Each structure stands twice: as C-alpha cells, then as structure tokens.
Amino acid sequence: VHSVIMAGWSSNSKYAFLGALRSAAQMISYEVSMGITIISVILLAGSLNLNDIVNAQKNLWYCIPLFPMFIIFFICALAETNRHPFDLPEAEAELVSGYNVEYSAMAFGFFFLGEYVSIWTVCCLNIIFFWGGFLINSSYESIFLYSLKVIMLVVTFIWVRGSLPRYRYDQLMRLGWKILLPITLGVVILYTGIYWEGIYYFSEK
C-alpha cells in the first residue's frame, strides 16, 4: 500500500494522486478493524505465537466461535488488498485506473505482482487465524491440507471480484468506520469479559 501511495504522489497526475489518497484512507479505515479481529484470536489462543494459535485450534477451528470476526477479517482483507468491490484506488470509471495510470510495461506488472502477493499473504494469515492453519509435525498431509485451504480462499477472492459491484467511496468509508469498527470492538469486549470471568471463576475454584 505504501508503494501505491508513493506511486500516485510521484506521477504528477491528479487522477493518480486521488487514487493514492483513496488508498491511504482505505488502508487506515480497514487496518483498524482487521487488527481488532486479530486481538480476538489472540485472546482465545492466549499467545502471539502463530504455532500456539494453530495448536489451540486442534479441537475447534476459530472460524466457528469467531465466525463474525472471520467474516470481518475477510472483508478487511479485500479492502486492504484493493480487491473488488473495494478497488477504489484504481477505479477505471472515475480515476482512469487511478494510482498506476502513468505506469506501463514491467512497472505496471510489478504493481499487480505485489497485489497478488499480498492476496496470498492475507489468505495464509486468514487460514492460520481461523481455519486451523497447519500441523506442527510438518507432515506432507498437513502441507497439502494447508495449501488446499489457502487456494480455496484465493479462489473466493477471485469469485467475489467477478460477482459484486464496486462500492461508492462514501459507502466504503461508512462500512469501515460505522459498521465494522463498532462490531469488532463489541465482540472483543464481549470475549474479554468472558475470558476474565472464566479466569476468575477457575481461580476461585
């Protein structure tokens, strides 16, 4: 995202600059909610270590008790990677391709290479946080299962791009600040209360 902002600012074009500003605002809006969803996972796992988070899901994947947070994380991942329906920084109808309007050939290709690498990275983290991730014994079966789950999530990204219309910019901001942020804060407060109540209950026992 930082490369998108720098590219739009350095293009000396008002369309590219508007695309960069949209990308910066979009990044701030959705990274807040995404970070709060990760906090809920950390609360349940009791650790920041990814191996511990995966081990904590041996009996139950977090996508079941944290299903609302999984959906919000997926939506935020779409917005963070500038994927449809949140591809406002490169809206062709409004900004003539946005931040990358002045770039072609390999420079244009590197932008999209970085975008698709970020999609795979976000999908890998999504699987680790909510879908059981990988097994620690590093067997071939666990590697195959982890890869299969990541590929299925990437295909879902592509399916969403071909199915949903693009949001307006005001709708994008409203979704991030007025809907997703209050929901994630409420769920984290709820799980925090349950967590500390459980600690107090068992400590009394």
ZADO-1210 file (C-alpha; in nm, 4 decimals, padded with zeros to 6 digits):
<atoms>
<atom x="00.0000" y="00.0000" z="00.0000" code="VAL" pos="1"/>
<atom x="00.2869" y="00.2374" z="00.0726" code="HIS" pos="2"/>
<atom x="00.4188" y="00.1825" z="-00.2806" code="SER" pos="3"/>
<atom x="00.0730" y="00.2679" z="-00.4151" code="VAL" pos="4"/>
<atom x="00.0719" y="00.5951" z="-00.2206" code="ILE" pos="5"/>
<atom x="00.4211" y="00.6901" z="-00.3385" code="MET" pos="6"/>
<atom x="00.3409" y="00.5930" z="-00.6972" code="ALA" pos="7"/>
<atom x="00.0270" y="00.8065" z="-00.7048" code="GLY" pos="8"/>
<atom x="00.2019" y="01.1049" z="-00.5472" code="TRP" pos="9"/>
<atom x="00.5063" y="01.0917" z="-00.7780" code="SER" pos="10"/>
<atom x="00.3065" y="01.0537" z="-01.1015" code="SER" pos="11"/>
<atom x="00.2280" y="01.4279" z="-01.1186" code="ASN" pos="12"/>
<atom x="-00.1302" y="01.3445" z="-01.2217" code="SER" pos="13"/>
<atom x="-00.4430" y="01.4426" z="-01.0353" code="LYS" pos="14"/>
<atom x="-00.6082" y="01.1070" z="-01.1072" code="TYR" pos="15"/>
<atom x="-00.3121" y="00.9108" z="-00.9739" code="ALA" pos="16"/>
<atom x="-00.2889" y="01.1410" z="-00.6716" code="PHE" pos="17"/>
<atom x="-00.6594" y="01.0909" z="-00.5930" code="LEU" pos="18"/>
<atom x="-00.6078" y="00.7161" z="-00.6195" code="GLY" pos="19"/>
<atom x="-00.3170" y="00.7374" z="-00.3734" code="ALA" pos="20"/>
<atom x="-00.5247" y="00.9407" z="-00.1270" code="LEU" pos="21"/>
<atom x="-00.8074" y="00.6880" z="-00.1527" code="ARG" pos="22"/>
<atom x="-00.5632" y="00.4058" z="-00.0876" code="SER" pos="23"/>
<atom x="-00.4262" y="00.5774" z="00.2245" code="ALA" pos="24"/>
<atom x="-00.7742" y="00.6451" z="00.3665" code="ALA" pos="25"/>
<atom x="-00.8869" y="00.2914" z="00.2833" code="GLN" pos="26"/>
<atom x="-00.5790" y="00.1401" z="00.4486" code="MET" pos="27"/>
<atom x="-00.6346" y="00.3319" z="00.7737" code="ILE" pos="28"/>
<atom x="-01.0077" y="00.2553" z="00.7815" code="SER" pos="29"/>
<atom x="-00.9789" y="-00.1193" z="00.7437" code="TYR" pos="30"/>
<atom x="-00.6498" y="-00.1906" z="00.9210" code="GLU" pos="31"/>
<atom x="-00.8096" y="-00.0799" z="01.2484" code="VAL" pos="32"/>
<atom x="-01.0897" y="-00.3368" z="01.2221" code="SER" pos="33"/>
<atom x="-00.8507" y="-00.6044" z="01.0963" code="MET" pos="34"/>
<atom x="-00.6206" y="-00.5520" z="01.3928" code="GLY" pos="35"/>
<atom x="-00.9094" y="-00.5808" z="01.6372" code="ILE" pos="36"/>
<atom x="-01.0183" y="-00.9126" z="01.4829" code="THR" pos="37"/>
<atom x="-00.6660" y="-01.0441" z="01.5365" code="ILE" pos="38"/>
<atom x="-00.6882" y="-00.9351" z="01.9021" code="ILE" pos="39"/>
<atom x="-00.9916" y="-01.1625" z="01.9447" code="SER" pos="40"/>
<atom x="-00.7887" y="-01.4563" z="01.8117" code="VAL" pos="41"/>
<atom x="-00.5016" y="-01.3740" z="02.0478" code="ILE" pos="42"/>
<atom x="-00.7440" y="-01.3623" z="02.3416" code="LEU" pos="43"/>
<atom x="-00.8715" y="-01.7117" z="02.2683" code="LEU" pos="44"/>
<atom x="-00.5273" y="-01.8586" z="02.1994" code="ALA" pos="45"/>
<atom x="-00.3574" y="-01.6763" z="02.4878" code="GLY" pos="46"/>
<atom x="-00.0447" y="-01.6222" z="02.2794" code="SER" pos="47"/>
<atom x="00.1009" y="-01.4132" z="01.9979" code="LEU" pos="48"/>
<atom x="00.2954" y="-01.7113" z="01.8622" code="ASN" pos="49"/>
<atom x="00.1477" y="-01.8469" z="01.5380" code="LEU" pos="50"/>
<atom x="00.2376" y="-02.2042" z="01.6362" code="ASN" pos="51"/>
<atom x="00.0475" y="-02.1632" z="01.9628" code="ASP" pos="52"/>
<atom x="-00.2520" y="-02.0176" z="01.7766" code="ILE" pos="53"/>
<atom x="-00.2573" y="-02.3193" z="01.5448" code="VAL" pos="54"/>
<atom x="-00.2167" y="-02.5643" z="01.8347" code="ASN" pos="55"/>
<atom x="-00.5064" y="-02.4004" z="02.0163" code="ALA" pos="56"/>
<atom x="-00.7327" y="-02.4933" z="01.7225" code="GLN" pos="57"/>
<atom x="-00.6697" y="-02.8690" z="01.7363" code="LYS" pos="58"/>
<atom x="-01.0162" y="-02.9408" z="01.8727" code="ASN" pos="59"/>
<atom x="-01.2124" y="-02.6485" z="01.7246" code="LEU" pos="60"/>
<atom x="-01.1246" y="-02.4072" z="01.4473" code="TRP" pos="61"/>
<atom x="-01.1719" y="-02.0431" z="01.5423" code="TYR" pos="62"/>
<atom x="-01.3922" y="-01.9798" z="01.2388" code="CYS" pos="63"/>
<atom x="-01.6781" y="-02.1359" z="01.4428" code="ILE" pos="64"/>
<atom x="-01.6675" y="-01.9405" z="01.7729" code="PRO" pos="65"/>
<atom x="-01.5321" y="-01.6305" z="01.5944" code="LEU" pos="66"/>
<atom x="-01.7421" y="-01.6539" z="01.2800" code="PHE" pos="67"/>
<atom x="-01.8372" y="-01.2799" z="01.2773" code="PRO" pos="68"/>
<atom x="-01.4713" y="-01.1884" z="01.3173" code="MET" pos="69"/>
<atom x="-01.3730" y="-01.4227" z="01.0349" code="PHE" pos="70"/>
<atom x="-01.6222" y="-01.2514" z="00.8025" code="ILE" pos="71"/>
<atom x="-01.4960" y="-00.9071" z="00.9067" code="ILE" pos="72"/>
<atom x="-01.1336" y="-01.0155" z="00.8604" code="PHE" pos="73"/>
<atom x="-01.2196" y="-01.1403" z="00.5111" code="PHE" pos="74"/>
<atom x="-01.3915" y="-00.8114" z="00.4214" code="ILE" pos="75"/>
<atom x="-01.0988" y="-00.6112" z="00.5575" code="CYS" pos="76"/>
<atom x="-00.8591" y="-00.8317" z="00.3602" code="ALA" pos="77"/>
<atom x="-01.0485" y="-00.7463" z="00.0408" code="LEU" pos="78"/>
<atom x="-01.0186" y="-00.3761" z="00.1225" code="ALA" pos="79"/>
<atom x="-00.6522" y="-00.3996" z="00.2257" code="GLU" pos="80"/>
<atom x="-00.5534" y="-00.5695" z="-00.0985" code="THR" pos="81"/>
<atom x="-00.7611" y="-00.3257" z="-00.3101" code="ASN" pos="82"/>
<atom x="-00.9726" y="-00.6071" z="-00.4468" code="ARG" pos="83"/>
<atom x="-01.3245" y="-00.5796" z="-00.5810" code="HIS" pos="84"/>
<atom x="-01.5634" y="-00.4440" z="-00.4529" code="PRO" pos="85"/>
<atom x="-01.3151" y="-00.2201" z="-00.2685" code="PHE" pos="86"/>
<atom x="-01.0813" y="-00.1330" z="-00.5559" code="ASP" pos="87"/>
<atom x="-01.1476" y="00.2410" z="-00.5249" code="LEU" pos="88"/>
<atom x="-00.7782" y="00.3428" z="-00.5663" code="PRO" pos="89"/>
<atom x="-00.7871" y="00.2105" z="-00.9246" code="GLU" pos="90"/>
<atom x="-01.1497" y="00.2756" z="-01.0205" code="ALA" pos="91"/>
<atom x="-01.1421" y="00.2847" z="-01.4008" code="GLU" pos="92"/>
<atom x="-01.4705" y="00.4749" z="-01.4411" code="ALA" pos="93"/>
<atom x="-01.3660" y="00.7545" z="-01.2030" code="GLU" pos="94"/>
<atom x="-00.9863" y="00.7754" z="-01.1949" code="LEU" pos="95"/>
<atom x="-00.8782" y="00.6238" z="-01.5296" code="VAL" pos="96"/>
<atom x="-00.7005" y="00.3353" z="-01.3484" code="SER" pos="97"/>
<atom x="-00.6022" y="00.5546" z="-01.0521" code="GLY" pos="98"/>
<atom x="-00.2550" y="00.5396" z="-00.8992" code="TYR" pos="99"/>
<atom x="-00.0999" y="00.3353" z="-01.1836" code="ASN" pos="100"/>
<atom x="-00.2277" y="00.5476" z="-01.4730" code="VAL" pos="101"/>
<atom x="00.1247" y="00.6714" z="-01.5574" code="GLU" pos="102"/>
<atom x="00.2880" y="00.3269" z="-01.5416" code="TYR" pos="103"/>
<atom x="00.3194" y="00.0595" z="-01.8079" code="SER" pos="104"/>
<atom x="00.5223" y="-00.2478" z="-01.9017" code="ALA" pos="105"/>
<atom x="00.7150" y="-00.4044" z="-01.6111" code="MET" pos="106"/>
<atom x="00.6388" y="-00.1181" z="-01.3699" code="ALA" pos="107"/>
<atom x="00.2683" y="-00.1898" z="-01.4199" code="PHE" pos="108"/>
<atom x="00.3385" y="-00.5617" z="-01.3871" code="GLY" pos="109"/>
<atom x="00.5203" y="-00.5142" z="-01.0549" code="PHE" pos="110"/>
<atom x="00.2192" y="-00.3334" z="-00.9123" code="PHE" pos="111"/>
<atom x="-00.0040" y="-00.6286" z="-00.9848" code="PHE" pos="112"/>
<atom x="00.2619" y="-00.8762" z="-00.8755" code="LEU" pos="113"/>
<atom x="00.2700" y="-00.7007" z="-00.5380" code="GLY" pos="114"/>
<atom x="-00.1105" y="-00.7007" z="-00.5226" code="GLU" pos="115"/>
<atom x="-00.1364" y="-01.0744" z="-00.5817" code="TYR" pos="116"/>
<atom x="00.1465" y="-01.1494" z="-00.3375" code="VAL" pos="117"/>
<atom x="-00.0460" y="-00.9539" z="-00.0731" code="SER" pos="118"/>
<atom x="-00.3581" y="-01.1586" z="-00.1535" code="ILE" pos="119"/>
<atom x="-00.1716" y="-01.4859" z="-00.0944" code="TRP" pos="120"/>
<atom x="-00.0177" y="-01.3477" z="00.2266" code="THR" pos="121"/>
<atom x="-00.3529" y="-01.2353" z="00.3671" code="VAL" pos="122"/>
<atom x="-00.5096" y="-01.5702" z="00.2777" code="CYS" pos="123"/>
<atom x="-00.2278" y="-01.7570" z="00.4551" code="CYS" pos="124"/>
<atom x="-00.2813" y="-01.5489" z="00.7700" code="LEU" pos="125"/>
<atom x="-00.6576" y="-01.6000" z="00.7456" code="ASN" pos="126"/>
<atom x="-00.6120" y="-01.9771" z="00.7395" code="ILE" pos="127"/>
<atom x="-00.3739" y="-01.9636" z="01.0375" code="ILE" pos="128"/>
<atom x="-00.6036" y="-01.7441" z="01.2465" code="PHE" pos="129"/>
<atom x="-00.9416" y="-01.9012" z="01.1711" code="PHE" pos="130"/>
<atom x="-00.9118" y="-02.2341" z="00.9837" code="TRP" pos="131"/>
<atom x="-00.6686" y="-02.4365" z="01.1893" code="GLY" pos="132"/>
<atom x="-00.3601" y="-02.3444" z="00.9892" code="GLY" pos="133"/>
<atom x="-00.1012" y="-02.6197" z="00.9646" code="PHE" pos="134"/>
<atom x="00.0016" y="-02.9070" z="01.1861" code="LEU" pos="135"/>
<atom x="00.3273" y="-02.8646" z="01.3750" code="ILE" pos="136"/>
<atom x="00.4610" y="-03.2074" z="01.2753" code="ASN" pos="137"/>
<atom x="00.5207" y="-03.0706" z="00.9215" code="SER" pos="138"/>
<atom x="00.3934" y="-03.3872" z="00.7541" code="SER" pos="139"/>
<atom x="00.3136" y="-03.3949" z="00.3833" code="TYR" pos="140"/>
<atom x="-00.0560" y="-03.4270" z="00.4656" code="GLU" pos="141"/>
<atom x="-00.0585" y="-03.1072" z="00.6713" code="SER" pos="142"/>
<atom x="00.1284" y="-02.9157" z="00.3989" code="ILE" pos="143"/>
<atom x="-00.1205" y="-03.0378" z="00.1382" code="PHE" pos="144"/>
<atom x="-00.4206" y="-02.9514" z="00.3575" code="LEU" pos="145"/>
<atom x="-00.2857" y="-02.6047" z="00.4369" code="TYR" pos="146"/>
<atom x="-00.2155" y="-02.5352" z="00.0687" code="SER" pos="147"/>
<atom x="-00.5628" y="-02.6540" z="-00.0260" code="LEU" pos="148"/>
<atom x="-00.7286" y="-02.4222" z="00.2251" code="LYS" pos="149"/>
<atom x="-00.5224" y="-02.1254" z="00.1045" code="VAL" pos="150"/>
<atom x="-00.6056" y="-02.1973" z="-00.2618" code="ILE" pos="151"/>
<atom x="-00.9770" y="-02.2218" z="-00.1795" code="MET" pos="152"/>
<atom x="-00.9647" y="-01.8816" z="-00.0089" code="LEU" pos="153"/>
<atom x="-00.7775" y="-01.7250" z="-00.3018" code="VAL" pos="154"/>
<atom x="-01.0430" y="-01.8651" z="-00.5367" code="VAL" pos="155"/>
<atom x="-01.3040" y="-01.6996" z="-00.3130" code="THR" pos="156"/>
<atom x="-01.1238" y="-01.3671" z="-00.3626" code="PHE" pos="157"/>
<atom x="-01.1473" y="-01.4162" z="-00.7403" code="ILE" pos="158"/>
<atom x="-01.5129" y="-01.5221" z="-00.7153" code="TRP" pos="159"/>
<atom x="-01.6004" y="-01.2094" z="-00.5149" code="VAL" pos="160"/>
<atom x="-01.4304" y="-00.9916" z="-00.7771" code="ARG" pos="161"/>
<atom x="-01.6476" y="-01.1383" z="-01.0514" code="GLY" pos="162"/>
<atom x="-01.9716" y="-01.1231" z="-00.8519" code="SER" pos="163"/>
<atom x="-02.0068" y="-00.7926" z="-00.6655" code="LEU" pos="164"/>
<atom x="-02.0337" y="-00.4356" z="-00.7956" code="PRO" pos="165"/>
<atom x="-01.7888" y="-00.1695" z="-00.6825" code="ARG" pos="166"/>
<atom x="-01.8781" y="00.0356" z="-00.3736" code="TYR" pos="167"/>
<atom x="-01.9035" y="00.4118" z="-00.3798" code="ARG" pos="168"/>
<atom x="-01.6346" y="00.5870" z="-00.1786" code="TYR" pos="169"/>
<atom x="-01.8771" y="00.7120" z="00.0876" code="ASP" pos="170"/>
<atom x="-02.0174" y="00.3592" z="00.1224" code="GLN" pos="171"/>
<atom x="-01.6638" y="00.2266" z="00.1653" code="LEU" pos="172"/>
<atom x="-01.5867" y="00.4676" z="00.4491" code="MET" pos="173"/>
<atom x="-01.9250" y="00.4141" z="00.6149" code="ARG" pos="174"/>
<atom x="-01.8750" y="00.0377" z="00.6134" code="LEU" pos="175"/>
<atom x="-01.5315" y="00.0671" z="00.7718" code="GLY" pos="176"/>
<atom x="-01.5978" y="00.3250" z="01.0440" code="TRP" pos="177"/>
<atom x="-01.9701" y="00.2922" z="01.1241" code="LYS" pos="178"/>
<atom x="-02.0323" y="-00.0817" z="01.0840" code="ILE" pos="179"/>
<atom x="-01.7186" y="-00.2957" z="01.1051" code="LEU" pos="180"/>
<atom x="-01.5369" y="-00.0994" z="01.3764" code="LEU" pos="181"/>
<atom x="-01.8258" y="-00.0966" z="01.6302" code="PRO" pos="182"/>
<atom x="-01.8949" y="-00.4683" z="01.5683" code="ILE" pos="183"/>
<atom x="-01.5315" y="-00.5694" z="01.6194" code="THR" pos="184"/>
<atom x="-01.4993" y="-00.3552" z="01.9334" code="LEU" pos="185"/>
<atom x="-01.8188" y="-00.5050" z="02.0769" code="GLY" pos="186"/>
<atom x="-01.7101" y="-00.8624" z="02.0075" code="VAL" pos="187"/>
<atom x="-01.3642" y="-00.8063" z="02.1579" code="VAL" pos="188"/>
<atom x="-01.5168" y="-00.6524" z="02.4728" code="ILE" pos="189"/>
<atom x="-01.7551" y="-00.9492" z="02.4964" code="LEU" pos="190"/>
<atom x="-01.4806" y="-01.2084" z="02.4606" code="TYR" pos="191"/>
<atom x="-01.2568" y="-01.0180" z="02.7013" code="THR" pos="192"/>
<atom x="-01.5331" y="-01.0257" z="02.9634" code="GLY" pos="193"/>
<atom x="-01.5885" y="-01.3975" z="02.9104" code="ILE" pos="194"/>
<atom x="-01.2134" y="-01.4634" z="02.9257" code="TYR" pos="195"/>
<atom x="-01.1533" y="-01.2781" z="03.2526" code="TRP" pos="196"/>
<atom x="-01.4751" y="-01.4126" z="03.4059" code="GLU" pos="197"/>
<atom x="-01.3529" y="-01.7645" z="03.3289" code="GLY" pos="198"/>
<atom x="-01.0128" y="-01.6933" z="03.4851" code="ILE" pos="199"/>
<atom x="-01.1804" y="-01.5539" z="03.7987" code="TYR" pos="200"/>
<atom x="-01.4196" y="-01.8492" z="03.8206" code="TYR" pos="201"/>
<atom x="-01.1494" y="-02.1150" z="03.7943" code="PHE" pos="202"/>
<atom x="-00.9146" y="-01.9259" z="04.0263" code="SER" pos="203"/>
<atom x="-01.1881" y="-01.9260" z="04.2922" code="GLU" pos="204"/>
<atom x="-01.2338" y="-02.2990" z="04.2433" code="LYS" pos="205"/>
</atoms>
